[in-house]
Amino acid sequence: MKKFLIILFFGLLYVNNNSFGSDDILNSLQEGGKLIFIRHAIAPGNGDPENFDLKDCSTQRNLDKKGIRQSEKIGIFFKINKIKIDRVVSSEWCRCKDTAQIAFGKFETFNALNSFYDERFAANEFKQIEDLKYYIKNWNSNKNLVLVTHFVVISSMLNISSSSGEIIISDKNLRIIGAVNTL
């Protein structure tokens, strides 16, 4: 009996998360005033190469063909669903800027969205997260704010993991509303 209740509980959790995923999330996005965290699209590899240079995309992990298509799908999702965007803000890493450019066209960069995964940048985490929270606190719009960033930033801000190209929606108080997987 105990095993059945555990299976039933996790089964209901799965169903509830999936049923919440479509109409409620879309309505929330169309309502506006939401934070939209997007992990950059598929860029094969892990971390940053030894010769990483922020100003030189050829030294960084970049989107592959799948990542480019995934970025296009992200843009199409927002366009066909008429989701209003106040602004798109991206990490300074090329894979994030490319995701933002392909999906939305116009964007600005903000170093608080940069990765701190690599030990070379790990000491930046606290300041970046504080700067990002301050930015969000002072943002006010009836449209949505898109933040194109990295796994570590999303994890630190929302305490949730994300896959490449995943769209995670929260309110301004960082309460998660839902997610859209774009794979």
NORKA-V7136 format. One line per field, one symbol per residue. ss: DSSP state (a for helix, b for strand, c for the rest). Layout:
ss = ???
This chain:
ss = caaaaaaaaaaaaaaaaaaaccaaaaaaaaacccbbbbbcccccccccccccbccbaaacccccaaaaaaaaaaaaaaaaccccbbbbbbcccaaaaaaaaaaacccbbcaaaccccccccaaaaaaaaaaaaaaaaacccccbbbbbbcaaaaaaaaccccccccbbbbcccccbbbbbccc
